[in-house]
Amino acid sequence: MNGVLRPQDAEFIGAVPVLVIGAGACGLSAALSADDAGAEVLVLERDASAMGTTAMSTGLIPGAGSRFQRAAGIEDSPERFAADVLAKTGGQVDHALVAHLARVSAATVEWLADDCRVPLSLVDTFLYPGHSRMRMHGTPNRTGAELMGALQGEVERRGLDLLLEARATALFADSDGRVHGVRVQRPDGSHEDIGCNALVLACCGFAGSPELVQRYIPEIASGTFFGHPGNKGDAILWGSALGARLADMHAYQGHGGLAAGQGVPILWAHIVLGGIQVNTAGLRFANEARGYSEQAVDILAQPGHVAWSLFDERIHEAMREFDDYRDALEARCVVQADTLEALAERTGLPLEPLRETLDEVAAMTRGERTDPLGRDFTTGGTLSPPYRAVRVTGALFHTQGGLEVDEQARVLREDGTPFPNLFAGGGAARGISGPGASGYLAGNGLLTATALGRAAGRGAAGLG
Ligand SMILES: Cc1cc2nc3c(=O)[nH]c(=O)nc-3n(C[C@H](O)[C@H](O)[C@H](O)COP(=O)(O)OP(=O)(O)OC[C@H]3O[C@@H](n4cnc5c(N)ncnc54)[C@H](O)[C@@H]3O)c2cc1C
């Protein structure tokens, strides 16, 4: 059963002021923030451990104007960050929400670091596509698992209630959309009804539902799913049943660098620092530097739905900072070749077209030619032997469309008015990535998870 039930049909075993569904970055941020505001909170998580998409991620969170940036001498501002988001999405976003999230981004990063004890530092080694300043903050090994570990550690330290193996299957709400509680299914099939004064939907989007992906985003349905399978679109289904406004349902975070057949994402720094992608004919097929999200569908359009990411020793060394890349090395996804001939042999790519492609890229790097695909190669550095290569495919990481929310993370009805006690953030809410794949700017996922999660927790506590 997955829907909205009448409150009179509930058999509440108890009630909490603030109930949160989902224990990823959004849910735990909401719980910590509700606790900051003095409210009792209970988090429901369907899995046996709190991981979600967040634990699979690189865990990088943007903050514009943070103290970490100031310490590194980087000048940034919310206005500059908002302008980057608007440029990446062509302005097809909720401008007020973008301005708000940019404004609170640094405070959110500092709150996570200072109040929630997440060990964050600035990533100052490369710029993600679309960001005009280095503003990503990450844990020591740059992993979402560390981020989740720190958030969960803080939840435990404060003694907040987190109920695992507790899948919310239905909401109890009256006809004006006021939520009274949630039905929870336990692993043995039994049900419990838990009442609440306010509910936070932090159960992400619908990437784990092949049917919903096919319905809303058919272009990525054939891509490899590399996200959290437990995210079945429950928030969106409940919201729709309540009469909530949905937006940007085609939006998603894709990735054009998932090691094919290995399930290891190759950090996009390999492209930012000068790497390229070729298809099995040894030819480039898209401007890789636009961003990793939109590159996914371009790869899926290539023969065999694969491409080869090509980079070199300099880039390989720069990427060692990241756990994900060390995982890729351990999984033996990365081919090493001392010469062009060896590269062709080890990858199976045809030598002459490959040589021509690399010669062309070298000429574009020297500024002697312009790229017919539109990439500016003059900033990335020259590719030179020894080479590294990874066979990659296009992937779906998570969806970015969902429930429309305001700056306080209140879920909005179709007429634009907020529901009385319903909040959402992270992948459950409409993001700031525009209508498709190309508007996703690195960090959009965790910014909306943590900043909207924090706002939701605070707002929900205010009703408690
Ligand atoms: C490989 C990868 C790398 C990424 N890197 C970055 C990055 O560096 N920076 C960035 O900003 N974003 C990144 N992202 C995106 C980012 O991970 C997500 O945007 C973010 O984690 C979403 O957080 P969330 O809390 O909304 O969802 P999640 O972390 O997925 O948490 C949702 C939780 O809800 C639970 N749940 C679902 N349904 C129910 C239910 N009915 N009842 C109870 N519980 C339920 C799920 O089990 C899950 O634990 C990356 C994603 C991937 C896959």
PDBQT file of the ligand as one rigid body, heavy atoms in Angstrom, charges set to zero:
ROOT
HETATM    1  C1  LIG A 501      28.166   8.352  -7.270  1.00  0.00    +0.000 C 
HETATM    2  C2  LIG A 501      27.476   9.608  -6.814  1.00  0.00    +0.000 A 
HETATM    3  C3  LIG A 501      28.237  10.724  -6.527  1.00  0.00    +0.000 A 
HETATM    4  C4  LIG A 501      27.607  11.895  -6.100  1.00  0.00    +0.000 A 
HETATM    5  N1  LIG A 501      28.386  12.939  -5.707  1.00  0.00    +0.000 NA
HETATM    6  C5  LIG A 501      27.793  14.059  -5.254  1.00  0.00    +0.000 A 
HETATM    7  C6  LIG A 501      28.572  15.140  -4.767  1.00  0.00    +0.000 A 
HETATM    8  O1  LIG A 501      29.806  15.067  -4.650  1.00  0.00    +0.000 OA
HETATM    9  N2  LIG A 501      27.926  16.283  -4.400  1.00  0.00    +0.000 N 
HETATM   10  C7  LIG A 501      26.555  16.384  -4.466  1.00  0.00    +0.000 A 
HETATM   11  O2  LIG A 501      26.031  17.431  -4.139  1.00  0.00    +0.000 OA
HETATM   12  N3  LIG A 501      25.792  15.347  -4.842  1.00  0.00    +0.000 NA
HETATM   13  C8  LIG A 501      26.373  14.184  -5.222  1.00  0.00    +0.000 A 
HETATM   14  N4  LIG A 501      25.589  13.135  -5.589  1.00  0.00    +0.000 N 
HETATM   15  C9  LIG A 501      24.124  13.269  -5.417  1.00  0.00    +0.000 C 
HETATM   16  C10 LIG A 501      23.787  13.126  -3.927  1.00  0.00    +0.000 C 
HETATM   17  O3  LIG A 501      24.308  11.910  -3.458  1.00  0.00    +0.000 OA
HETATM   18  C11 LIG A 501      22.272  13.186  -3.696  1.00  0.00    +0.000 C 
HETATM   19  O4  LIG A 501      21.750  14.340  -4.276  1.00  0.00    +0.000 OA
HETATM   20  C12 LIG A 501      21.966  13.219  -2.196  1.00  0.00    +0.000 C 
HETATM   21  O5  LIG A 501      22.659  12.183  -1.537  1.00  0.00    +0.000 OA
HETATM   22  C13 LIG A 501      20.472  13.085  -1.929  1.00  0.00    +0.000 C 
HETATM   23  O6  LIG A 501      20.300  13.067  -0.531  1.00  0.00    +0.000 OA
HETATM   24  P1  LIG A 501      18.908  12.644   0.083  1.00  0.00    +0.000 P 
HETATM   25  O7  LIG A 501      19.056  12.688   1.556  1.00  0.00    +0.000 OA
HETATM   26  O8  LIG A 501      17.815  13.409  -0.553  1.00  0.00    +0.000 OA
HETATM   27  O9  LIG A 501      18.700  11.121  -0.414  1.00  0.00    +0.000 OA
HETATM   28  P2  LIG A 501      19.394   9.773   0.050  1.00  0.00    +0.000 P 
HETATM   29  O10 LIG A 501      20.769   9.974   0.536  1.00  0.00    +0.000 OA
HETATM   30  O11 LIG A 501      19.187   8.798  -1.053  1.00  0.00    +0.000 OA
HETATM   31  O12 LIG A 501      18.538   9.333   1.305  1.00  0.00    +0.000 OA
HETATM   32  C14 LIG A 501      17.178   8.924   1.167  1.00  0.00    +0.000 C 
HETATM   33  C15 LIG A 501      16.909   7.834   2.188  1.00  0.00    +0.000 C 
HETATM   34  O13 LIG A 501      15.501   7.598   2.255  1.00  0.00    +0.000 OA
HETATM   35  C16 LIG A 501      15.287   6.201   2.450  1.00  0.00    +0.000 C 
HETATM   36  N5  LIG A 501      13.930   5.895   2.021  1.00  0.00    +0.000 N 
HETATM   37  C17 LIG A 501      13.406   5.930   0.773  1.00  0.00    +0.000 A 
HETATM   38  N6  LIG A 501      12.102   5.622   0.811  1.00  0.00    +0.000 NA
HETATM   39  C18 LIG A 501      11.778   5.387   2.106  1.00  0.00    +0.000 A 
HETATM   40  C19 LIG A 501      10.579   5.028   2.778  1.00  0.00    +0.000 A 
HETATM   41  N7  LIG A 501       9.430   4.842   2.118  1.00  0.00    +0.000 N 
HETATM   42  N8  LIG A 501      10.619   4.868   4.125  1.00  0.00    +0.000 NA
HETATM   43  C20 LIG A 501      11.776   5.031   4.810  1.00  0.00    +0.000 A 
HETATM   44  N9  LIG A 501      12.951   5.381   4.222  1.00  0.00    +0.000 NA
HETATM   45  C21 LIG A 501      12.942   5.561   2.883  1.00  0.00    +0.000 A 
HETATM   46  C22 LIG A 501      16.359   5.560   1.578  1.00  0.00    +0.000 C 
HETATM   47  O14 LIG A 501      16.605   4.221   1.967  1.00  0.00    +0.000 OA
HETATM   48  C23 LIG A 501      17.546   6.491   1.826  1.00  0.00    +0.000 C 
HETATM   49  O15 LIG A 501      18.350   6.044   2.893  1.00  0.00    +0.000 OA
HETATM   50  C24 LIG A 501      26.189  11.945  -5.999  1.00  0.00    +0.000 A 
HETATM   51  C25 LIG A 501      25.429  10.817  -6.290  1.00  0.00    +0.000 A 
HETATM   52  C26 LIG A 501      26.057   9.641  -6.678  1.00  0.00    +0.000 A 
HETATM   53  C27 LIG A 501      25.233   8.422  -6.942  1.00  0.00    +0.000 C 
ENDROOT
TORSDOF 0
